[in-house]
Amino acid sequence: MPTFHYTALDANGQETAGTIEAASDTEAINLLRQQQMYVTDVAQEGKGNAAAIKAKAGKVASKSKTKVSGKSTESLTVKSKTLMVFTRQLATLIDSGLPLLRGLTVLGRQEPVPAMKRTITTLADSVQTGSTFSESLSQFPKIFNKLYINMVKAGELGGVLEIVLNRLAEYQEKAQKLKNKIVAAMVYPIIVMVIAVLIMVFLMLVIVPKFEKIFDDMIPGGRSKLPMLTQFVIGISRNVGAYFPHILVGLALLFIVWKIFQSSPGGKIIIDRMKLKIPLFGDVQLKSAISRFSRTLGTLVTSGVPILQALNITRETAGNIIIADSINKVHDAVKEGESMVAPLESSNVFPPMVISMVDVGEETGQLPEMLLKIADVYEDEVDNSVSALTSMLEPLMIVFLAVVVGTIVMALFLPLISVIQNLNQG
């Protein structure tokens, strides 16, 4: 039986190469598909471009050894905003008719971020030596994720790289916009809570002890004659002052325990489930997760990535283990030739509207377009939820801060009011 050399993408989106025995190239492709591989090139031993595929296999094996300025490409990282700008600029250049290599050279010269500049320079060198753009991108796994690499790969195979890069740029811009909205919603309550804690610590460690000395001098009978609220606040102040180092150590230990729990499989499941159900914030988390799922899967499938491979990538970029588990069930159902609707319904995560739109998309053969519409709808929902959340949190935080500080101030001034009243009566 003839031997065929092949290159393919596995279920995780990683490029692999090897040989397989089959009666024909069609049978070889079918056998590889049964192994969940997306074949990119195949040729019989001694015929066609078999020698080129064999040489390519050597490149695949040695890609992880590439170095940049003495530093491994695998360790290079850049901010998501920097990558977003690079993708948009490259898409614009190629869309304007500039060749890929020329576009990378132009961007490499003007890039202000050192890590990204080294990355672009290496990409240009790799493309110039004959590697494909997707092969070059895979040298930087911490910068270009599997979604990015597989979309570029699909664009290269379909001869529509400029279209795919534009889709990638739009995807990154919308993802960054969504992320900024959520971060903006979280910043305000965090700042207010930090200020409240700092004010409480300052009052308890500095102000309350000074007032305690004043009360000891002014009020006969000492602490027992003070109002209950004042005694309570002074008691807390003494305990905080006496055990402040122990409190800091306790908080540090609590943080370490939380991190260990968060990194454990069971703990991650519990935390991710709580994120989706926590009051006020859970609704934003769920809607943003649905938007990310729809946008990622829709963008991948529209760009020509096979549905099973697209689901694998979407699962890895879900950001929540509960959503990822639901996507995994969808993957298994699609693999068996079933609809996506049943596993989406059984997950109890996706709203009925999403399930209905996916069902319509499958029936009409317009699933990618329907997924992108779902993403647009839920991005607007996230925007509305963030606005509502901010509107609710502002008065709540102000009231909380006023109650905390007001209680301490009232506890300190009640004895002074009593002393002033006694002096007036005398």
C-alpha positions in Angstrom: 0.0 0.0 0.0 1.4 3.5 -0.9 2.8 5.8 1.7 1.6 9.4 1.9 3.3 12.4 3.5 1.0 14.9 5.1 0.7 18.1 7.1 -2.4 18.8 9.2 -3.9 20.6 12.1 -4.8 18.5 15.1 -7.9 19.0 17.4 -6.1 21.6 19.4 -5.1 23.6 16.4 -1.4 22.6 16.5 0.3 21.8 13.2 1.6 18.3 12.8 3.2 16.3 10.0 3.9 12.6 9.3 3.2 9.7 7.0 0.2 7.4 6.6 -0.5 4.3 4.4 -3.6 4.4 2.2 -4.8 3.3 -1.2 -5.2 6.8 -2.4 -4.8 10.4 -1.3 -8.6 10.6 -0.8 -8.5 7.6 1.6 -5.5 9.2 3.4 -7.4 12.4 3.9 -10.5 10.5 5.2 -8.3 8.4 7.6 -6.8 11.6 9.0 -10.2 13.3 9.4 -11.3 10.3 11.5 -8.4 11.1 13.8 -9.8 14.7 14.1 -7.1 16.2 11.9 -7.7 19.0 9.4 -5.4 18.1 6.4 -3.6 21.0 4.8 -1.4 19.1 2.4 -0.9 15.5 1.3 1.2 13.8 -1.4 2.3 10.2 -2.2 5.9 9.2 -1.5 8.1 10.0 -4.5 5.4 12.0 -6.3 4.2 15.6 -6.5 5.3 17.8 -3.7 6.1 14.9 -1.2 9.7 16.2 -0.8 8.4 19.6 0.1 6.0 18.2 2.7 8.7 16.1 4.1 11.0 19.2 4.5 8.1 21.0 6.1 7.8 18.3 8.7 11.3 19.2 9.8 10.3 22.8 10.2 7.3 21.9 12.3 9.6 19.9 14.6 12.1 22.7 15.0 9.9 25.7 15.3 9.8 25.7 19.1 13.6 26.2 19.2 13.6 29.6 17.5 15.3 32.5 19.5 14.9 36.2 19.3 17.8 38.3 20.5 18.9 35.4 22.7 15.4 35.1 24.2 13.0 32.3 23.4 10.0 33.4 21.3 7.8 31.3 23.5 8.4 33.7 26.4 7.6 36.9 24.6 4.3 38.7 25.6 2.6 41.9 24.6 -0.5 43.7 25.8 -3.8 42.9 24.0 -4.1 46.5 22.9 -0.7 46.4 21.2 -1.7 43.2 19.4 -5.0 44.7 18.4 -3.3 47.8 16.8 -0.8 45.5 15.0 -3.6 43.4 13.5 -5.6 46.4 12.4 -2.6 48.1 10.8 -1.5 44.9 9.0 -5.1 44.2 7.7 -5.2 47.8 6.4 -1.9 47.5 4.6 -2.7 44.1 3.0 -6.2 45.3 2.1 -4.6 48.3 0.3 -2.7 45.9 -2.0 0.7 45.8 -0.1 2.4 42.3 0.0 2.5 40.6 3.4 6.3 40.7 3.7 6.4 44.4 2.8 3.6 45.1 5.3 5.5 43.4 8.1 8.7 45.3 7.2 6.8 48.6 7.3 5.2 47.8 10.7 8.4 46.5 12.2 10.2 49.8 11.5 7.5 52.0 13.1 6.6 49.7 16.1 7.3 51.6 19.4 6.9 48.5 21.7 10.3 46.6 21.8 8.8 43.2 22.3 6.3 43.6 19.5 9.1 45.1 17.3 11.2 42.0 17.8 8.2 39.8 17.1 7.3 41.6 13.8 11.0 41.4 12.7 11.1 37.7 13.3 7.8 37.2 11.5 9.2 39.1 8.5 12.4 37.0 8.5 10.4 33.8 8.8 8.1 34.7 5.9 11.1 35.8 3.8 12.7 32.3 4.2 9.7 30.5 2.9 7.5 29.8 5.9 3.8 30.6 5.8 2.5 33.4 7.9 0.6 31.0 10.2 3.7 28.9 10.7 5.6 32.1 11.7 2.9 33.1 14.1 3.0 29.8 15.9 6.5 30.6 17.1 4.9 33.1 19.6 2.2 31.1 21.5 1.9 33.7 24.3 1.2 36.5 21.8 -0.8 34.8 19.1 -3.3 32.3 20.5 -4.8 29.3 18.7 -7.8 31.4 17.5 -5.5 33.9 15.8 -3.2 31.2 14.2 -6.1 29.1 12.9 -8.0 32.0 11.4 -4.8 33.1 9.6 -4.3 29.5 8.5 -7.8 29.3 7.1 -7.3 32.7 5.4 -4.1 31.4 3.7 -5.7 28.2 2.5 -8.7 30.1 1.1 -6.6 32.9 -0.4 -8.5 35.5 1.7 -5.9 36.6 4.2 -6.8 40.3 4.0 -10.5 39.4 4.8 -9.5 37.2 7.7 -7.2 39.8 9.2 -10.0 42.4 9.0 -12.3 40.0 10.9 -9.5 39.4 13.4 -9.1 43.1 13.9 -12.8 43.6 14.4 -13.0 40.7 16.8 -10.1 42.1 18.9 -11.5 45.6 18.9 -15.0 44.4 20.1 -13.4 42.1 22.7 -11.3 45.0 24.0 -14.3 47.3 24.1 -16.3 44.7 26.0 -13.4 44.1 28.4 -13.1 47.9 29.0 -16.8 48.2 29.9 -16.6 45.4 32.5 -13.4 46.8 34.0 -14.9 50.2 34.2 -17.9 48.8 36.1 -15.6 47.0 38.6 -13.2 49.9 39.2 -15.6 52.2 41.0 -16.7 49.8 43.8 -13.1 48.6 44.3 -11.8 52.2 44.7 -14.6 53.1 47.2 -14.0 49.9 49.2 -10.3 50.6 49.4 -10.9 54.2 50.5 -13.4 53.0 53.1 -10.9 50.4 54.5 -8.1 53.0 54.6 -10.3 55.5 56.4 -11.4 52.9 59.0 -7.8 51.8 59.7 -6.7 55.4 60.1 -9.6 56.3 62.4 -9.1 53.1 64.5 -5.3 53.3 64.8 -4.8 57.1 65.1 -8.0 59.1 65.9 -9.9 56.8 68.3 -6.9 56.2 70.7 -6.5 60.0 71.0 -10.1 60.4 71.9 -9.9 57.6 74.4 -7.2 59.5 76.3 -9.4 62.6 76.3 -12.3 60.6 77.6 -10.2 59.1 80.4 -9.2 62.6 81.6 -12.6 64.3 81.2 -15.1 61.7 82.3 -15.0 60.3 85.8 -15.5 56.6 86.1 -13.6 55.9 82.9 -14.7 53.7 80.1 -17.7 52.2 81.9 -19.5 55.6 81.9 -19.2 56.0 78.1 -22.2 55.3 75.8 -22.4 51.7 74.5 -21.6 52.7 70.9 -18.4 54.5 72.1 -17.3 51.6 74.2 -17.9 49.3 71.2 -15.8 51.4 68.8 -13.0 51.9 71.4 -12.9 48.1 72.0 -12.5 47.5 68.3 -9.8 50.1 68.1 -7.8 48.5 71.0 -8.1 45.0 69.3 -7.0 46.4 65.9 -4.0 48.2 67.5 -2.9 45.2 69.6 -3.3 42.6 66.9 -2.6 44.6 63.7 0.4 42.5 62.7 -1.6 39.3 63.3 -4.4 40.7 61.2 -2.0 41.4 58.3 -0.6 37.9 58.5 -4.1 36.4 58.7 -5.1 38.3 55.6 -2.0 37.1 53.8 -2.7 33.5 54.7 -6.3 33.9 53.7 -5.2 35.2 50.3 -2.8 32.2 49.8 -5.6 29.8 50.8 -7.9 31.5 48.3 -5.3 31.2 45.5 -4.7 27.5 46.2 -8.5 26.9 46.3 -8.9 28.9 43.1 -6.3 26.9 41.3 -7.7 23.5 42.3 -10.2 21.9 39.8 -13.0 21.7 42.3 -12.4 25.2 43.6 -12.3 26.6 40.0 -15.7 25.1 39.2 -17.3 26.5 42.4 -15.8 30.0 41.8 -16.8 30.1 38.1 -20.3 29.0 39.0 -20.5 31.7 41.7 -19.3 34.3 39.2 -22.4 33.6 37.0 -24.9 33.7 39.9 -23.5 36.4 42.2 -26.0 39.3 42.6 -25.5 42.4 40.4 -22.2 41.1 38.9 -23.4 37.7 37.8 -25.6 39.0 35.1 -22.8 41.0 33.5 -20.4 37.9 33.7 -23.0 35.6 32.0 -23.8 38.0 29.2 -20.2 38.8 28.5 -19.4 35.0 28.4 -22.2 34.4 26.0 -21.1 37.3 23.8 -17.5 36.0 23.8 -18.6 32.4 22.9 -20.8 33.6 20.0 -18.3 36.1 18.7 -15.4 33.6 18.8 -17.2 30.7 17.3 -18.9 32.8 14.6 -15.7 34.5 13.6 -13.8 31.2 13.3 -16.5 29.4 11.3 -17.0 32.4 9.0 -13.2 32.4 8.3 -13.3 28.8 7.2 -12.1 26.9 10.3 -13.8 23.5 10.6 -16.7 23.5 13.2 -15.1 20.9 15.5 -11.8 22.7 15.6 -13.6 26.0 16.1 -15.5 24.6 19.1 -12.2 23.4 20.6 -10.7 26.8 20.3 -13.8 28.5 21.6 -13.8 26.2 24.6 -10.2 27.2 25.4 -11.0 30.9 25.2 -14.3 30.7 27.1 -12.8 32.2 30.3 -15.3 30.3 32.5 -15.1 26.5 33.2 -18.9 26.2 33.3 -19.3 27.8 29.9 -16.3 25.7 28.7 -18.0 22.5 29.9 -21.2 23.4 28.0 -19.1 24.0 24.8 -17.5 20.6 25.3 -20.9 19.0 25.3 -21.8 20.9 22.1 -18.5 19.6 20.5 -19.3 16.0 21.4 -22.9 16.3 20.0 -21.7 17.9 16.7 -19.0 15.2 16.4 -21.8 12.6 16.5 -23.7 14.5 13.8 -26.3 15.9 16.2 -27.6 19.4 16.6 -26.1 22.1 18.9 -29.5 22.9 20.4 -29.9 19.9 22.8 -26.6 20.3 24.7 -27.1 24.1 24.9 -30.5 23.5 26.5 -29.2 20.9 28.9 -26.4 23.2 30.1 -28.9 25.5 31.9 -26.5 28.4 31.1 -27.6 29.8 27.7 -30.9 31.8 27.6 -33.8 30.6 25.4 -33.2 33.4 22.9 -29.7 32.2 22.2 -30.8 28.6 21.8 -33.7 29.7 19.5 -31.3 31.8 17.3 -28.8 28.9 17.1 -31.6 26.5 16.1 -32.8 28.9 13.3 -29.2 29.3 12.2 -28.7 25.6 11.8 -32.0 25.2 10.0 -31.3 27.9 7.5 -27.6 27.1 7.1 -26.6 30.5 8.4 -25.2 29.6 11.8 -22.0 31.8 11.6 -24.1 34.9 10.7 -26.6 34.1 13.5 -23.8 33.6 16.0 -22.4 37.1 15.2 -25.9 38.6 15.6 -26.1 37.0 19.0 -22.7 38.5 19.9 -23.9 42.0 18.8 -27.1 41.6 20.8 -25.3 40.5 24.0 -22.6 43.2 23.7 -25.5 45.7 23.8 -26.9 43.8 26.7 -23.6 44.0 28.5 -23.4 47.7 27.9 -26.9 48.2 29.4 -26.2 45.9 32.3 -22.9 47.7 33.1 -24.7 51.1 33.0 -27.4 49.8 35.3 -24.8 48.2 37.6 -22.9 51.5 37.9 -26.1 53.4 38.6 -27.0 51.0 41.4 -23.5 50.8 42.9 -22.8 54.5 43.2 -25.5 55.2 45.8 -24.9 51.9 47.6 -21.2 52.7 48.0 -21.8 56.2 49.1 -24.3 55.0 51.7 -21.9 52.3 52.9 -19.0 54.8 53.3 -21.3 57.3 55.1 -22.6 54.7 57.5 -19.1 53.4 58.4 -17.5 56.8 58.9 -20.6 58.3 60.4 -20.9 55.5 63.0 -17.3 56.1 64.2 -17.7 59.9 64.3 -20.9 59.6 66.2 -19.3 57.2 68.7 -16.5 59.8 69.3 -18.7 62.8 69.7 -21.5 61.3 71.9 -19.4 61.6 75.1 -18.3 65.1 74.2 -22.0 66.2 73.8 -22.7 64.6 77.2 -19.8 66.5 78.8 -20.9 69.8 77.3 -24.5 69.3 78.6 -23.2 68.6 82.1 -21.1 71.7 82.0 -24.1 73.8 80.9 -26.2 72.4 83.7 -23.4 73.1 86.2 
